[in-house]
Amino acid sequence: MATSIQSSTVAADRFVNAVESDLRREGRLGALFAVPFQGGTRLSAILSSFGAFKIISCNIEPGHGTYPALSAITPAANWYERQIFDLHGLMPANYQSLDPLVIRKGLESDPTYKPDEDLSERRPDLSEPSVEGEGLFKIPLGPVRSGIFESIEYVIETPGEEILHVEPRPFYKHRGIENNFSGRSFGEGALLAERVEGVSSVAHAIAYCQAIEQLSDSEISPQAQLVRVIHAELERIANHLESMVRHCEAAAQAVAFARFSFYKEQIMRLRADICGHRFSRGVVSPGGVTIPTTLDLNAVSKRISKLEADIDSSVNLLMKTASFLDRLRGTGVITTKQSRLFGTLGPVARGSGLLEDTRSSHPYSAYRHLGFVPVRETSDGDALARQNVRIDEIAGSFHLLKQALDGLGDLKTPGDEWRIKLNIRDGESLGWAEASQGEVLYLVIVDSGRLKTVRQRSASFHNMSVFSSAFPKDITTDFAFIEASFGLSVAGVSG
């Protein structure tokens, strides 16, 4: 089943109604992008439903500093509106919060930031506490912490132990990466996409390259599709194992921590042996892949089978450890209603009862032919549910890897079929992929044979907006488990 993409442009005063109408028909807000257009700005809402994407746009004329707020109809739009204000200076009407998101307050002159005006005077002061009461205080966690963590600050509001509110501040990691796409070649764009969110390099590269390939009306070879699946699933296993490592560390499960750390390292070394890079960078390229594999397929298959058996054995032991399960069960609950309201993605969605997986809802590459079936979802919505989803996905990824390796071995692969030549026309296109955190989206605009504008949305950005809702009755020692269960990348959030 091919995914359909419909595009329409409406007047600015009809923008909210048009989006709301689609959301009522079981659609969800996938992203909200702002791009320069004829001296003004074009807002594009990406709406997703099973088997289809819809792009609803409106044009904001030059000099108009406000636009109708989508956050009035869906909380999923709030973080996008904060990001748009930070990067473009457009203020949503009847805003709920414009607290700095990707640009730190007082750093509007940052060299990666190119505003049309100084926003420091226009930004409302929203620094007051989110909760008030006797004995309440704030604990800043980060941006620098012990251990290997990305730069992010969590402001935890608490009377001492119970967490009443958490405010993420990801702007310490902002690199202005979207500005760097402009004017680059298509090959350079793929290299840059891999560096938006390092742990999901393959997923970002696939989403970007699919957008480029759609502008050429070309389909890459079956061999290249299978190679992409192999690297994407190895990436997924590595990231799911990392989430389990964090859980084990927080629960002081030293043996399990050592074992799963070892398994992740084995996956990373396998990736390096296959393509020369631990994060599989430089493999996915517009038109296919740059290199198939430097290892014999049978050797890869044997290593994968052994890893699968070892991981399965350790998982069975860990998931029978009562002291470990007690820390995850009932911790960080996101209800099905909350998940649907925010349009959550990946394991966060599937752990809260939503069957949301781009590999099945918008099948792409070899996933269309491998008979991919998404893992069972659970409505418990806690950290344990999200871990169970990841465990099931690891097993599913191993199954897909075996299918892809078998399929690759059955195909004759002349050298010119790994990457085809593309005749890319000017225009706009949408690409997508399923990372370990969930759906990745790329909106690409090509002009005069070069990249004009690229907008990307990682699953981490979308899911981070619901992170603060995951503390209905939790305490400070639960924080590490909730953070690990979301499995987010700060680089993907701050851009």
Backbone hydrogen bonds, N-H to C=O, Kabsch-Sander energy under -0.5 kcal/mol:
donor,donor_aa,acceptor,acceptor_aa,energy
4,S,51,G,-2.0
6,Q,53,F,-2.3
8,S,55,I,-2.5
10,V,57,S,-3.0
14,R,11,A,-1.9
15,F,11,A,-0.5
15,F,12,A,-1.0
18,A,14,R,-2.4
19,V,15,F,-2.2
20,E,16,V,-2.9
21,S,17,N,-2.2
22,D,18,A,-1.4
23,L,19,V,-2.4
24,R,20,E,-1.8
25,R,21,S,-0.6
25,R,22,D,-1.0
26,E,23,L,-0.8
27,G,22,D,-1.3
28,R,48,S,-1.8
30,G,28,R,-0.7
30,G,46,I,-3.5
31,A,46,I,-1.3
33,F,44,S,-2.8
35,V,42,R,-2.3
37,F,40,G,-1.8
40,G,37,F,-2.6
41,T,60,I,-2.2
42,R,35,V,-3.3
43,L,41,T,-0.5
43,L,58,C,-2.7
44,S,33,F,-2.8
45,A,56,I,-3.1
46,I,31,A,-2.6
46,I,44,S,-0.6
47,L,45,A,-0.7
47,L,54,K,-3.3
48,S,28,R,-2.6
49,S,52,A,-2.5
51,G,361,S,-2.0
52,A,49,S,-2.3
53,F,4,S,-2.8
54,K,47,L,-2.7
55,I,6,Q,-3.3
56,I,45,A,-2.3
56,I,54,K,-0.6
57,S,8,S,-2.6
57,S,55,I,-0.6
58,C,43,L,-2.0
60,I,41,T,-3.8
61,E,59,N,-0.6
64,H,61,E,-2.0
65,G,63,G,-0.8
67,Y,91,M,-1.2
72,A,69,A,-0.8
73,I,70,L,-2.1
74,T,70,L,-1.7
76,A,341,L,-0.6
77,A,74,T,-1.7
78,N,75,P,-1.3
81,E,77,A,-2.3
82,R,78,N,-2.0
83,Q,79,W,-2.3
84,I,80,Y,-2.6
85,F,81,E,-2.0
86,D,82,R,-2.2
87,L,83,Q,-2.4
88,H,84,I,-2.7
89,G,84,I,-0.7
89,G,85,F,-1.3
90,L,84,I,-0.8
91,M,65,G,-3.4
93,A,67,Y,-2.8
95,Y,92,P,-0.9
104,R,102,V,-0.5
107,L,104,R,-2.3
110,D,107,L,-2.2
113,Y,110,D,-2.1
119,L,117,E,-0.6
123,R,119,L,-2.4
126,L,124,P,-1.0
136,L,133,G,-1.5
137,F,158,T,-2.3
139,I,156,I,-3.0
141,L,139,I,-0.7
141,L,154,Y,-3.2
142,G,140,P,-0.7
145,R,143,P,-0.5
149,F,147,G,-1.0
152,I,143,P,-0.7
152,I,150,E,-0.8
153,E,169,R,-1.9
154,Y,141,L,-2.9
155,V,153,E,-0.5
155,V,167,E,-2.4
156,I,139,I,-2.8
156,I,154,Y,-0.8
157,E,155,V,-0.6
157,E,165,H,-2.9
158,T,137,F,-2.5
158,T,156,I,-0.6
163,I,474,D,-2.8
164,L,157,E,-2.5
164,L,162,E,-0.7
165,H,157,E,-1.3
167,E,155,V,-2.0
169,R,153,E,-2.7
172,Y,169,R,-0.5
173,K,170,P,-1.8
174,H,171,F,-1.2
177,I,495,G,-2.3
179,N,176,G,-0.7
180,N,176,G,-0.6
180,N,177,I,-0.8
181,F,178,E,-1.3
182,S,178,E,-0.6
182,S,179,N,-0.7
183,G,451,L,-3.8
184,R,181,F,-2.1
189,G,185,S,-1.9
190,A,186,F,-1.4
191,L,187,G,-1.6
192,L,188,E,-2.1
193,A,189,G,-2.6
194,E,190,A,-1.7
195,R,192,L,-1.3
196,V,193,A,-1.3
197,E,193,A,-0.6
200,S,197,E,-2.3
201,S,198,G,-1.3
204,H,200,S,-2.2
205,A,201,S,-2.2
206,I,202,V,-2.6
207,A,203,A,-2.4
208,Y,204,H,-2.5
209,C,205,A,-2.8
210,Q,206,I,-2.5
211,A,207,A,-1.5
212,I,208,Y,-1.9
213,E,209,C,-2.9
214,Q,210,Q,-1.9
215,L,211,A,-0.9
215,L,212,I,-0.7
216,S,213,E,-1.2
217,D,214,Q,-0.8
218,S,213,E,-1.6
225,Q,221,S,-2.1
226,L,222,P,-2.1
227,V,223,Q,-2.0
228,R,224,A,-2.2
229,V,225,Q,-1.9
230,I,226,L,-2.3
231,H,227,V,-2.1
232,A,228,R,-2.5
233,E,229,V,-2.6
234,L,230,I,-1.9
235,E,231,H,-1.9
236,R,232,A,-1.9
237,I,233,E,-2.3
238,A,234,L,-2.2
239,N,235,E,-2.1
240,H,236,R,-2.4
241,L,237,I,-2.4
242,E,238,A,-1.8
243,S,239,N,-1.8
244,M,240,H,-1.7
245,V,241,L,-2.5
246,R,242,E,-2.2
247,H,243,S,-1.9
248,C,244,M,-2.5
249,E,245,V,-2.4
250,A,246,R,-2.3
251,A,247,H,-1.8
252,A,249,E,-1.2
253,Q,248,C,-2.8
254,A,252,A,-1.3
257,F,253,Q,-2.8
258,A,254,A,-2.2
259,R,255,V,-2.5
260,F,256,A,-2.7
261,S,257,F,-1.9
262,F,258,A,-2.0
263,Y,259,R,-2.4
264,K,260,F,-2.3
265,E,261,S,-2.2
266,Q,262,F,-2.1
267,I,263,Y,-2.0
268,M,264,K,-2.5
269,R,265,E,-2.4
270,L,266,Q,-2.1
271,R,267,I,-2.3
272,A,268,M,-2.1
273,D,269,R,-2.4
274,I,270,L,-2.1
275,C,271,R,-2.2
276,G,272,A,-2.4
277,H,271,R,-0.6
280,S,277,H,-1.6
283,V,280,S,-1.0
285,S,288,G,-2.2
288,G,285,S,-2.6
289,V,418,W,-2.4
290,T,283,V,-2.6
294,T,274,I,-2.4
300,V,296,D,-2.0
301,S,297,L,-2.5
302,K,298,N,-2.1
303,R,299,A,-1.9
304,I,300,V,-2.3
305,S,301,S,-2.3
306,K,302,K,-2.0
307,L,303,R,-2.2
308,E,304,I,-2.6
309,A,305,S,-2.0
310,D,306,K,-2.4
311,I,307,L,-2.8
312,D,308,E,-2.3
313,S,309,A,-2.0
314,S,310,D,-2.1
315,V,311,I,-2.7
316,N,312,D,-2.1
317,L,313,S,-1.5
318,L,314,S,-2.6
319,M,315,V,-2.8
320,K,317,L,-1.3
321,T,318,L,-1.9
322,A,320,K,-0.9
324,F,321,T,-0.8
325,L,321,T,-2.3
326,D,322,A,-2.4
327,R,323,S,-0.5
327,R,324,F,-0.8
328,L,324,F,-0.8
328,L,325,L,-0.7
329,R,325,L,-2.7
331,T,328,L,-1.8
334,I,381,G,-2.3
335,T,333,V,-0.5
339,S,335,T,-2.7
340,R,336,T,-2.5
341,L,337,K,-2.3
342,F,338,Q,-2.3
343,G,339,S,-0.9
344,T,339,S,-2.1
348,V,345,L,-0.9
349,A,345,L,-1.1
349,A,346,G,-0.5
350,R,346,G,-2.5
351,G,347,P,-2.2
352,S,349,A,-1.3
353,G,350,R,-0.9
353,G,378,T,-1.3
354,L,349,A,-2.4
355,L,353,G,-0.5
356,E,354,L,-1.6
357,D,355,L,-0.5
360,S,357,D,-2.1
361,S,357,D,-2.8
362,H,358,T,-1.8
367,Y,364,Y,-1.5
368,R,365,S,-1.3
369,H,366,A,-1.7
370,L,366,A,-1.3
372,F,367,Y,-0.9
378,T,350,R,-2.3
381,G,351,G,-2.5
383,A,328,L,-0.6
383,A,331,T,-2.7
384,L,328,L,-1.2
386,R,382,D,-2.0
387,Q,383,A,-2.0
388,N,384,L,-2.6
389,V,385,A,-2.1
390,R,386,R,-1.8
391,I,387,Q,-2.5
392,D,388,N,-2.4
393,E,389,V,-2.4
394,I,390,R,-2.4
395,A,391,I,-1.7
396,G,392,D,-2.3
397,S,393,E,-2.7
398,F,394,I,-2.1
399,H,395,A,-1.8
400,L,396,G,-2.2
401,L,397,S,-2.6
402,K,398,F,-2.1
403,Q,399,H,-2.0
404,A,400,L,-2.8
405,L,401,L,-2.6
406,D,402,K,-2.3
407,G,403,Q,-2.7
408,L,404,A,-2.4
409,G,405,L,-2.0
410,D,406,D,-1.3
411,L,407,G,-0.7
411,L,408,L,-0.6
417,E,414,P,-2.0
418,W,415,G,-1.0
420,I,287,G,-2.5
424,I,422,L,-0.8
425,R,215,L,-2.0
425,R,423,N,-0.5
427,G,446,V,-1.8
429,S,444,V,-2.4
431,G,442,Y,-2.6
433,A,440,V,-1.5
435,A,433,A,-0.8
435,A,438,G,-2.8
438,G,435,A,-0.5
440,V,433,A,-3.1
441,L,457,R,-2.3
442,Y,431,G,-2.4
443,L,455,R,-3.2
444,V,429,S,-2.8
444,V,442,Y,-0.6
445,I,453,T,-2.9
446,V,427,G,-3.0
447,D,450,R,-2.4
450,R,447,D,-1.4
451,L,184,R,-2.4
452,K,445,I,-2.8
453,T,445,I,-1.6
455,R,443,L,-2.7
457,R,441,L,-2.5
458,S,492,G,-0.6
462,H,458,S,-1.5
463,N,459,A,-2.8
464,M,460,S,-2.1
465,S,461,F,-0.8
465,S,462,H,-0.6
466,V,463,N,-1.5
467,F,464,M,-0.9
468,S,464,M,-0.5
469,S,466,V,-1.4
470,A,467,F,-1.9
471,F,468,S,-0.6
476,T,161,E,-1.9
478,D,475,I,-2.2
479,F,475,I,-0.5
479,F,476,T,-1.2
481,F,478,D,-0.6
482,I,478,D,-2.1
483,E,479,F,-2.8
484,A,480,A,-2.1
485,S,481,F,-2.2
486,F,482,I,-1.4
487,G,483,E,-1.4
488,L,483,E,-0.5
490,V,488,L,-0.5
493,V,489,S,-1.1
494,S,490,V,-2.7
495,G,491,A,-1.9
